[in-house]
């Protein structure tokens, strides 16, 4: 076996071993990361997680070759795309995610890359000399000279997310010493307990789960009521509707039951309840007023 084939076989064996030894895998993109930055990231993860990089073809081949023993790994194939790396761990995903996000560092924008976010240059007085006004004019940026420096008069939407950064835009951000982008590992997919899901679900809070559950229960209740099919979520609404129907029958007939008795009395004799309300309020007011204290004989003759 040649040296190249032996290295490939060793890499594939290592990947399979890491998948077997770790219950959680985070898929990350490693775009625009230098060797020094990558070394720093590995140091931060040491002892808690293992970062594995390599060719996508080798990763796919290793997973396909092990599919007979681990068919659940086949779901990982769509996630292996682009400049991807795998982070293997047995610790809590939230803790590892924080470590990965800590590794992001600000950097100058480079021409030709896709902007990861919008870049807006606020109106300001720069430190650039007046000879740079022609450069701003080429970018359709309105300027004027203030105290020997170029002043940007309006906010400028310089780059849009997902679009390529032009050479002029990159040069302007370098002249203004702007570092709008941060580079580091970016989470894309997560494998946990045999289930693969988007990394954005790691940001889900307990409140989000409660809202989603409550929305699902409401949808099930609405569907059950519409189909007249009994379910547990629709049970309170069914009981309430039945109670309203029984009360309606009581109001139209001589029949009555204990829970509807007071309501029927209010409908049949509303004047009695109207007169009781002011009387009850007056009684409460009287009870709240303190009784006047009797003056002693000594207080009556204090003025003489």
Buried (B, 14 or more C-beta within 10 A) or exposed (E): EEEEEEEBEEBBEBBBEBBEEBBBBBBBBBBBBEEEBBEBBEEBBEEBBBBBEBEEEBBBBBBEEBEEEBEEBEBBBEBBEEEBBBBBBEBEBEEBBEBBEEBBBEBEBBEEBEBBEEBEBEEEEBEBEEEBBEBBEEBEBEBEEEEEBBBBEEEBEBBEEEEEBBEBBBBBBBBBEBBBBBBBBBBBBBBBEEEBEEBEEBEEEEEEEEEEEEEEBEEBBEEBBEEEEEBEBBEEEBEEEEEEEBBEEBBEEEEBEEEBEEEBEEEEEEEEEEEEEEEEEEEEEEEEEEEEEEEEEEEEEEEE
